[in-house]
Amino acid sequence: MSNSGRLTTHVLDTALGMPAKGLKIDLFLIEGDGRRLIKTVATNSDGRVDGPMLEGDAFAAGTYELLFHAGDYLRATGASLPDPAFLDLIPLRFGIADAASHYHVPLLLSAFSYSTYRGS
């Protein structure tokens, strides 16, 4: 039986007031004390990923991690960053309990802060 749920994300650069284009994101499945890379993507010109990160039979209950490569993105925008950057890699670990639901996990980003939430 196929699941109807899916995982999506997008990134907004709150310092520039626009979508974060070209930000690399890794998706991992957490397995015990380790993690397994499922997918690597980059955001499009709208700060979104082209299609769900997970869907169908691949979308299952469990613990996952999105790893946002914020430092590389911020340097590419010309942001003035200290060395080392305050934010470089941003891991967001979250649980999927209902494989029939839509989980949207966005990131709001600047060089010195970020926030996230479960969106729709």
Backbone bond lengths (Angstrom), bond angles and torsions (degrees), N, CA, C in turn:
res aa  C-N    CA-C-N  psi(-1)  N-CA   C-N-CA  omega(-1)  CA-C   N-CA-C  phi
1 M - - - 1.449 - - 1.525 109.38 -
2 S 1.293 117.88 127.78 1.453 123.39 -177.58 1.526 110.94 -81.97
3 N 1.326 116.58 139.45 1.459 122.10 176.43 1.518 109.64 -80.57
4 S 1.318 116.75 146.43 1.465 119.64 178.97 1.523 112.14 -98.83
5 G 1.327 117.26 -2.26 1.455 120.80 -178.79 1.515 112.30 -78.01
6 R 1.343 114.12 169.81 1.466 119.20 177.75 1.521 109.63 -158.94
7 L 1.332 114.43 161.19 1.464 122.66 176.69 1.512 108.41 -117.12
8 T 1.342 116.53 126.04 1.460 121.73 177.03 1.527 109.17 -130.26
9 T 1.331 115.52 164.00 1.461 120.99 177.56 1.524 109.18 -152.87
10 H 1.301 115.29 162.49 1.463 121.93 168.26 1.520 107.81 -154.39
11 V 1.341 116.05 163.18 1.461 121.16 -177.64 1.517 109.22 -131.40
12 L 1.328 115.45 129.56 1.462 122.12 175.41 1.519 109.08 -114.38
13 D 1.321 115.93 132.43 1.461 122.48 175.99 1.532 106.80 -88.44
14 T 1.318 116.96 102.03 1.465 120.76 -175.22 1.527 112.30 -73.55
15 A 1.314 118.14 -22.08 1.473 120.35 177.36 1.523 110.80 -72.83
16 L 1.331 116.73 -37.80 1.458 121.07 179.24 1.528 112.59 -91.61
17 G 1.331 116.47 -14.60 1.456 120.27 -178.50 1.511 113.42 68.53
18 M 1.346 115.82 38.86 1.463 119.49 -177.92 1.528 110.50 -154.81
19 P 1.329 117.14 167.49 1.463 119.73 176.43 1.529 111.29 -61.88
20 A 1.317 115.65 148.26 1.463 121.80 178.37 1.527 108.79 -89.91
21 K 1.307 116.32 98.35 1.469 122.87 -177.94 1.525 110.49 -83.92
22 G 1.339 116.00 133.91 1.458 121.46 173.53 1.519 115.05 80.79
23 L 1.332 118.14 19.20 1.460 120.86 179.08 1.527 109.51 -84.71
24 K 1.314 116.54 124.55 1.465 122.67 -179.26 1.521 109.80 -76.68
25 I 1.354 115.07 137.79 1.465 121.88 178.89 1.521 108.85 -134.56
26 D 1.335 116.09 129.91 1.461 121.97 173.77 1.524 108.15 -105.17
27 L 1.321 117.11 140.22 1.462 122.92 174.65 1.521 108.62 -113.36
28 F 1.332 115.36 127.33 1.460 121.89 179.30 1.519 110.47 -120.84
29 L 1.328 116.42 148.47 1.452 123.48 166.94 1.520 106.23 -98.48
30 I 1.320 116.92 129.16 1.464 121.30 178.97 1.518 108.00 -85.38
31 E 1.323 115.16 125.26 1.469 122.04 -178.51 1.522 108.56 -128.20
32 G 1.342 116.38 101.53 1.463 120.40 -176.98 1.520 109.92 63.24
33 D 1.328 116.27 -124.66 1.467 121.21 178.62 1.525 112.42 -90.12
34 G 1.319 117.17 -1.00 1.456 120.81 -177.41 1.517 111.92 -115.35
35 R 1.304 114.28 -176.97 1.455 120.36 177.12 1.522 109.09 -144.01
36 R 1.336 115.49 149.48 1.465 121.80 -178.97 1.519 108.61 -120.81
37 L 1.336 115.81 126.25 1.460 121.23 178.32 1.521 109.45 -67.52
38 I 1.328 115.47 127.17 1.460 121.35 178.44 1.523 110.99 -101.66
39 K 1.349 115.65 -41.88 1.461 118.82 -172.71 1.520 109.60 -160.88
40 T 1.331 115.85 147.81 1.457 122.91 170.99 1.519 107.27 -125.00
41 V 1.332 116.14 130.92 1.463 122.32 -178.20 1.528 108.93 -137.90
42 A 1.317 116.12 174.28 1.469 122.18 172.25 1.521 107.76 -134.48
43 T 1.321 115.14 148.91 1.461 119.87 179.85 1.523 110.75 -73.13
44 N 1.332 114.98 149.82 1.462 121.14 178.98 1.533 110.63 -89.01
45 S 1.305 118.45 -169.48 1.463 122.08 -176.01 1.531 112.75 -66.33
46 D 1.332 116.60 -15.68 1.464 121.50 176.87 1.527 111.31 -97.07
47 G 1.337 117.96 7.72 1.456 122.37 -179.24 1.515 113.33 74.59
48 R 1.327 116.27 11.14 1.460 121.50 -177.99 1.524 110.53 -109.00
49 V 1.309 114.63 163.68 1.453 121.55 173.95 1.526 106.69 -91.98
50 D 1.324 116.63 138.00 1.465 120.67 178.95 1.521 109.67 -71.68
51 G 1.318 116.62 92.73 1.457 122.52 -179.54 1.514 112.00 95.43
52 P 1.327 115.97 167.68 1.464 120.70 179.64 1.530 112.59 -63.55
53 M 1.319 115.67 148.80 1.472 120.86 173.75 1.523 109.97 -71.30
54 L 1.331 115.17 -36.48 1.459 122.59 175.97 1.517 108.14 -141.87
55 E 1.330 116.17 145.71 1.464 120.59 175.02 1.520 108.52 -164.22
56 G 1.317 115.64 170.85 1.461 121.18 176.86 1.515 112.28 61.22
57 D 1.316 116.03 -141.12 1.464 120.88 -177.75 1.524 112.83 -66.20
58 A 1.323 118.17 -22.53 1.469 121.75 178.83 1.527 111.96 -75.00
59 F 1.330 116.43 -18.26 1.466 121.20 -178.63 1.525 108.33 -88.83
60 A 1.316 116.49 108.02 1.460 121.62 -175.51 1.518 110.12 -135.98
61 A 1.322 115.46 157.17 1.462 120.59 175.60 1.523 108.82 -59.18
62 G 1.320 115.89 145.36 1.454 120.69 178.86 1.502 111.09 156.45
63 T 1.321 115.44 -174.35 1.457 122.37 178.05 1.520 108.37 -106.53
64 Y 1.324 114.87 132.62 1.461 122.11 -175.64 1.521 109.79 -129.43
65 E 1.317 115.25 165.21 1.468 120.88 175.12 1.524 109.14 -139.20
66 L 1.316 115.26 129.65 1.458 121.99 168.68 1.519 106.58 -99.13
67 L 1.316 117.20 127.63 1.458 122.27 178.59 1.527 107.65 -112.32
68 F 1.332 115.60 108.87 1.458 122.39 -177.98 1.533 108.75 -92.88
69 H 1.330 116.88 125.54 1.461 122.63 -179.85 1.534 108.94 -87.35
70 A 1.319 115.01 70.40 1.465 122.27 -173.14 1.524 112.75 -67.79
71 G 1.312 117.61 -41.18 1.463 120.69 -177.75 1.519 112.60 -59.51
72 D 1.319 117.15 -46.43 1.467 120.57 178.60 1.525 110.45 -60.64
73 Y 1.346 116.28 -43.85 1.471 120.47 178.94 1.529 110.32 -62.20
74 L 1.327 117.17 -48.74 1.473 120.76 -176.99 1.525 111.51 -62.17
75 R 1.338 116.91 -41.52 1.474 119.58 177.36 1.525 110.55 -62.34
76 A 1.332 116.89 -39.02 1.471 120.89 -179.81 1.530 112.14 -65.83
77 T 1.331 117.62 -26.49 1.467 120.59 178.57 1.526 111.65 -81.73
78 G 1.333 117.14 -8.92 1.457 120.88 -177.56 1.511 113.39 87.64
79 A 1.335 117.05 11.36 1.466 120.51 178.67 1.525 109.59 -60.49
80 S 1.310 115.76 139.94 1.460 121.54 176.91 1.524 108.25 -79.76
81 L 1.333 116.39 110.85 1.461 121.88 -176.28 1.517 110.30 -118.64
82 P 1.326 117.24 144.69 1.467 119.30 172.70 1.534 108.99 -71.67
83 D 1.310 116.50 169.31 1.461 121.28 177.76 1.519 108.52 -120.39
84 P 1.311 120.01 108.97 1.457 126.49 4.89 1.533 111.82 -78.25
85 A 1.323 114.60 159.63 1.469 120.36 178.62 1.526 109.58 -64.40
86 F 1.324 115.99 144.24 1.462 120.37 176.88 1.523 110.26 -61.01
87 L 1.329 117.32 -46.77 1.463 122.34 175.15 1.521 108.53 -114.73
88 D 1.314 116.12 123.47 1.453 120.29 177.39 1.525 108.61 -121.11
89 L 1.306 116.81 -73.35 1.458 121.94 175.28 1.523 108.36 -104.54
90 I 1.332 116.86 128.23 1.467 121.15 -179.16 1.525 108.36 -114.02
91 P 1.349 116.69 107.28 1.462 119.53 176.94 1.528 110.44 -90.28
92 L 1.329 116.32 130.31 1.467 121.47 174.08 1.523 107.26 -118.27
93 R 1.330 116.02 108.71 1.459 121.21 179.39 1.524 108.18 -99.21
94 F 1.317 116.33 131.76 1.456 121.10 -174.97 1.525 109.55 -149.82
95 G 1.315 115.47 162.01 1.452 121.20 179.94 1.512 112.35 -110.27
96 I 1.315 115.18 142.18 1.461 122.22 171.75 1.520 106.37 -109.15
97 A 1.326 115.93 114.14 1.459 121.28 -178.53 1.521 112.30 -99.25
98 D 1.318 117.13 -28.23 1.468 121.87 -174.55 1.523 109.81 -122.98
99 A 1.317 116.27 103.46 1.467 121.31 -176.79 1.524 113.35 -71.69
100 A 1.320 117.51 -1.35 1.463 120.51 176.82 1.526 111.56 -99.34
101 S 1.325 118.14 1.45 1.466 122.41 -176.10 1.527 112.05 -104.83
102 H 1.324 114.24 163.05 1.468 121.76 173.54 1.521 107.68 -93.37
103 Y 1.315 116.26 122.31 1.463 122.55 174.91 1.523 107.09 -109.00
104 H 1.314 116.34 115.23 1.462 121.93 176.98 1.517 106.89 -112.66
105 V 1.343 116.54 120.44 1.464 122.07 -175.15 1.527 108.45 -122.29
106 P 1.335 117.49 88.14 1.462 120.78 -179.11 1.532 112.29 -86.08
107 L 1.320 114.87 164.33 1.460 121.57 175.97 1.522 108.34 -127.55
108 L 1.322 116.13 128.23 1.461 123.06 172.24 1.515 105.41 -105.00
109 L 1.327 117.55 123.47 1.455 122.32 -164.73 1.518 113.12 -130.59
110 S 1.324 115.74 141.14 1.466 123.39 163.83 1.532 106.01 -140.99
111 A 1.313 117.63 179.05 1.468 120.45 -176.24 1.526 113.19 -66.68
112 F 1.351 117.40 -21.68 1.462 119.66 -175.24 1.522 113.95 -127.09
113 S 1.330 117.93 9.16 1.464 119.84 176.72 1.523 110.32 -160.84
114 Y 1.320 113.77 161.39 1.461 120.39 172.63 1.519 108.36 -154.28
115 S 1.322 115.19 159.37 1.458 121.00 173.08 1.518 108.17 -146.94
116 T 1.317 113.89 161.44 1.452 120.95 179.63 1.506 108.58 -147.31
117 Y 1.304 116.15 170.66 1.457 122.45 178.82 1.522 107.45 -166.11
118 R 1.313 116.55 167.44 1.465 119.10 172.20 1.519 107.09 -90.95
119 G 1.311 115.66 111.19 1.452 121.74 -178.24 1.514 111.54 -95.67
120 S 1.310 114.59 -167.92 1.459 120.31 -179.87 1.522 110.30 -124.00
